[in-house]
Amino acid sequence: MNTQKSFALSASVAAACLIFASCTASGNTAGTDVTVSETTAAVSETTAGTAASETDTSETAASETDAKPIADRAGNPIELPDNAEKIISLNPAATQTLIDLGLADKIVAVDEYSMTYADSLAKDIPVYSMYEPDQESIIALDADIVFTSGMVYAGGDNPYINVVNAGVCVADIPSSASIAEIQNDIRFIGECTGTEDEAEKIVLDMQNKVDSIKAIGETIPEDKKKTVMFWLSVPGDDYPTVYSIGKGTFLDEMINDIGAVNAGGTEEGWPAFSEEAAIALDPDIILHSVSYIPDVKAEITSRKGWENVKAVKNGEIYYVDENTSNRPNAHITDAMTEMAKLIYPDEYASLESTAE
């Protein structure tokens, strides 16, 4: 494998790890694992200020509803600004959500991966490394809030500690593992930026699209269900490993809702299969989000041992847009639609594509 290809593979795997980091990777201020339901409960409890009281008055209920969150999505306590006029997003999924909410003009800096959406951002916007941010420069921008990704805390250190100590609100959003959690991420960003109504509209539209796909998926008979393996990497001579998806991930949920079976669903999270183990799974269809190889189908069909895999024999190897499939925000429904049409073209023939 040449140097350029090796680098591309490393970058792809690193990006996959970034996108799919779970809450357990977040080693920031809170220092604990907090589920979505626990975080929501903690926020409501703290906001109400009367967790020990059994009295449920309308006044208390209103205060819980109207108050902004005082913990981020990782469970860290945060103090939100009254107005979020200057926003830094060092989380590409959050960046796209902010754009969806109509807040592009308030974004004053982003991470390098968020430059996917450069056309929607200010020209010459400052761009920072997600893993090694220039904290002094970030502080100098005097932002009201900074959105970060849970992956950057995986090493146990907080790369934004100086920003936090400077009094800037830093809100961490670890990569969510389910569609419902992603919807809560969208709501959280809306609550942080005063765009709650717009966020709820996005969530509702997202849910309607999921429900439409799921309704068709439920009609697929058990004996007609196809086995699908979703790849985040392609095996090679130097790296004979397939990074894939297991249960407890939003992509696994999407495959199941479509009416298919995830070939890697016996494993948890984001498993790495040896080439031999991947071949043994013998999927009907291989979906992938790999862009560092120009022709993945040709790469696989040329490798010894894959010629008898059903997906290879039938030419059922398809690319799914890496941004919509890998970034946990409302646009996963674009990937879900694309996947549904690839897996069951006849059943989903009437389903309109949602991708722009």
Secondary structure, 3 states (H helix, E strand, C coil): CCHHHHHHHHHHHHHHHHHCCCHHHCCCCCCCCCCHHHHHHHHHHHHHCCCCCCCCCHHHHHHHHHCCCCECCCCCECCCCCCCCCEEEECHHHHHHHHHCCCHHHEEEEECHHHHHHHHCCCCCCEECCCCCCHHHHHHCCCCEEEEEHHHHCCCCCCCHHHHHCCCEEEEECCCCCHHHHHHHHHHHHHHHCCHHHHHHHHHHHHHHHHHHHHHHCCCCHHHCCEEEEECCCCCCCCCEEEECCECCHHHHHHHHHCCEECCCCCECCCEEEHHHHHHHCCCEEEECCCCCCCHHHHHHCCCCCCCCHHHHCCCEEECCHHHHHCCCCCHHHHHHHHHHHHCCCCCCCCCCCCC
